[in-house]
Amino acid sequence: MINTQAAALHTRLARLAVREFLAGGRPSARLMAEVSPDGDLWRPRQACFVSIKRFGDLRGCIGTIRPVQENLGLEIMANAVSAAVRDPRFEPMRPEELAEVVFSVDVLGRPEEVADLSEFDPSVWGVVVVKGRRQGVLLPALEGVDTVERQLAIAAQKAGIDDLRDIRVQRFSVTRHREERP
């Protein structure tokens, strides 16, 4: 079950960080204090992905498999800005688009090795496919991705891995926070 209060904190921070960046500012810890005065987002050090959708279509998605920032709040802000303006699949977001988009923040659990694909369910687990220096990531519970094979193939394709022999597979849990928009 989604904790709506937590979802509101995570997605509000993502939205405010992008708004501030698009207005020419630099998102800072001040935003975290504004959104989470009790410090909930200051404590944990966790990886996350921020997805942005516009009219139901993906507009940007960037994240980290392992934490890069010193806390979850900073991780959310960095990934939100990157999803808005640095996702190579899309043109950078313009300020006027902000009213038309919906944010989602997926907080990741620590990746763990998968010894047997029977331990895997694409509706529950995200996947990391590794071969050599290449690695591809795919979040769980994505529309149209309902088999392990499909999830592995998409993650491998994202990494430029053509041959699935001798790959390493990791799975990770996700706590998804979706923005409630009218």
C-alpha positions as CSV (number, residue, x, y, z in Angstrom):
1,M,0.0,0.0,0.0
2,I,1.2,3.5,-0.8
3,N,1.7,5.9,2.0
4,T,0.0,9.0,0.6
5,Q,1.8,11.3,2.9
6,A,5.2,9.9,1.9
7,A,4.2,10.0,-1.7
8,A,3.3,13.6,-1.4
9,L,6.7,14.4,0.1
10,H,8.7,12.6,-2.5
11,T,6.8,13.9,-5.5
12,R,6.5,17.4,-4.2
13,L,10.2,17.6,-3.7
14,A,10.8,16.3,-7.2
15,R,8.4,18.9,-8.7
16,L,9.8,21.8,-6.7
17,A,13.4,20.9,-7.6
18,V,12.5,20.9,-11.3
19,R,10.5,24.1,-11.0
20,E,13.4,25.8,-9.3
21,F,15.9,24.5,-11.9
22,L,13.7,25.6,-14.8
23,A,13.4,29.0,-13.3
24,G,17.2,29.3,-13.4
25,G,17.9,28.4,-9.8
26,R,19.8,25.5,-8.2
27,P,17.8,23.2,-6.0
28,S,19.2,23.0,-2.5
29,A,18.7,21.5,0.9
30,R,16.4,24.5,1.6
31,L,13.8,22.7,-0.5
32,M,14.1,19.6,1.6
33,A,13.6,21.7,4.8
34,E,10.5,23.2,3.2
35,V,9.0,19.9,2.0
36,S,10.1,17.8,5.0
37,P,10.6,19.9,8.1
38,D,10.7,16.9,10.3
39,G,13.7,15.5,8.4
40,D,12.2,12.3,6.9
41,L,14.0,12.8,3.6
42,W,17.2,13.8,5.3
43,R,17.9,10.5,7.0
44,P,18.0,7.6,4.6
45,R,20.6,7.2,2.0
46,Q,18.8,5.4,-0.8
47,A,18.8,5.2,-4.6
48,C,15.8,6.3,-6.6
49,F,14.4,6.8,-10.0
50,V,12.3,9.8,-11.0
51,S,9.8,9.4,-13.8
52,I,7.9,12.2,-15.5
53,K,4.9,11.6,-17.6
54,R,3.1,14.1,-19.8
55,F,-0.5,13.2,-20.9
56,G,0.2,9.7,-19.8
57,D,3.4,9.3,-22.0
58,L,6.9,9.1,-20.6
59,R,8.6,12.5,-20.7
60,G,11.7,11.6,-18.8
61,C,13.1,9.0,-16.4
62,I,16.5,9.0,-14.7
63,G,17.7,7.3,-11.6
64,T,20.4,5.6,-9.7
65,I,20.8,1.9,-8.8
66,R,22.9,2.7,-5.8
67,P,22.8,6.0,-3.8
68,V,25.1,8.7,-5.1
69,Q,24.0,11.6,-2.8
70,E,24.3,11.9,0.9
71,N,20.6,11.4,1.5
72,L,17.3,10.5,-0.2
73,G,16.1,14.1,-0.5
74,L,19.2,15.1,-2.5
75,E,19.0,12.0,-4.6
76,I,15.4,12.8,-5.5
77,M,16.3,16.4,-6.4
78,A,19.3,15.4,-8.6
79,N,17.4,12.7,-10.4
80,A,14.3,14.9,-10.9
81,V,16.3,17.6,-12.6
82,S,18.1,15.0,-14.7
83,A,14.8,13.4,-15.7
84,A,13.5,16.8,-16.8
85,V,16.4,18.1,-18.7
86,R,19.1,15.4,-19.2
87,D,17.2,12.3,-20.4
88,P,18.8,11.8,-23.9
89,R,15.6,10.4,-25.3
90,F,13.8,13.7,-24.9
91,E,14.3,17.4,-25.4
92,P,14.9,19.3,-22.2
93,M,11.6,20.2,-20.4
94,R,10.4,23.7,-20.8
95,P,8.9,25.7,-17.9
96,E,5.5,25.8,-19.5
97,E,5.3,22.0,-19.5
98,L,5.5,21.7,-15.7
99,A,1.8,22.2,-15.3
100,E,1.1,19.2,-17.7
101,V,3.4,16.6,-16.1
102,V,3.0,14.1,-13.3
103,F,6.0,12.9,-11.2
104,S,6.7,9.5,-9.8
105,V,9.5,8.6,-7.4
106,D,10.6,5.0,-7.1
107,V,12.8,4.4,-4.0
108,L,15.0,1.4,-4.6
109,G,16.0,-1.4,-2.2
110,R,19.5,-2.7,-2.4
111,P,20.1,-4.9,-5.5
112,E,20.7,-8.6,-4.8
113,E,22.0,-11.3,-7.1
114,V,19.4,-13.7,-8.6
115,A,20.6,-17.3,-8.8
116,D,17.5,-18.6,-10.5
117,L,14.9,-16.7,-12.6
118,S,12.2,-18.5,-10.7
119,E,13.0,-16.1,-7.8
120,F,11.9,-13.3,-10.1
121,D,8.6,-11.6,-10.8
122,P,8.6,-8.5,-13.1
123,S,5.5,-7.1,-11.4
124,V,7.3,-7.0,-8.1
125,W,11.1,-6.7,-8.8
126,G,13.1,-4.3,-10.8
127,V,16.0,-5.9,-12.7
128,V,19.7,-5.1,-13.5
129,V,21.3,-7.0,-16.3
130,V,25.1,-7.0,-16.3
131,K,27.5,-8.2,-18.9
132,G,31.1,-7.1,-18.8
133,R,31.0,-3.3,-18.3
134,R,27.5,-2.9,-19.6
135,Q,24.4,-2.8,-17.4
136,G,20.8,-2.2,-18.1
137,V,18.1,-1.4,-15.6
138,L,14.3,-1.7,-15.8
139,L,11.8,-0.8,-13.1
140,P,9.1,-3.3,-12.0
141,A,5.4,-3.2,-12.8
142,L,5.6,-1.5,-16.2
143,E,2.8,-1.7,-18.6
144,G,3.4,-4.4,-21.3
145,V,6.2,-6.0,-19.3
146,D,4.6,-9.1,-17.8
147,T,7.2,-11.8,-18.3
148,V,10.7,-12.2,-16.9
149,E,12.0,-12.8,-20.4
150,R,10.5,-9.5,-21.7
151,Q,11.9,-7.6,-18.7
152,L,15.4,-9.0,-19.1
153,A,15.3,-8.4,-22.9
154,I,14.4,-4.7,-22.5
155,A,17.0,-4.2,-19.8
156,A,19.6,-5.9,-21.9
157,Q,18.6,-3.8,-25.0
158,K,18.9,-0.6,-23.0
159,A,22.5,-1.6,-22.2
160,G,23.4,-2.6,-25.7
161,I,23.6,-6.3,-24.7
162,D,22.7,-8.4,-27.7
163,D,23.6,-11.9,-26.3
164,L,22.0,-12.9,-23.0
165,R,24.4,-15.8,-22.4
166,D,26.6,-15.3,-19.4
167,I,24.7,-12.3,-18.1
168,R,24.5,-11.5,-14.4
169,V,21.0,-10.6,-13.1
170,Q,20.2,-8.6,-10.0
171,R,16.8,-7.7,-8.6
172,F,15.7,-4.9,-6.4
173,S,12.5,-3.9,-4.7
174,V,10.8,-0.6,-5.3
175,T,8.5,1.6,-3.2
176,R,6.6,3.7,-5.7
177,H,5.4,7.2,-4.9
178,R,3.0,8.7,-7.5
179,E,1.9,12.3,-7.6
180,E,-1.8,12.8,-7.2
181,R,-2.9,15.2,-9.9
182,P,-6.5,16.2,-10.8
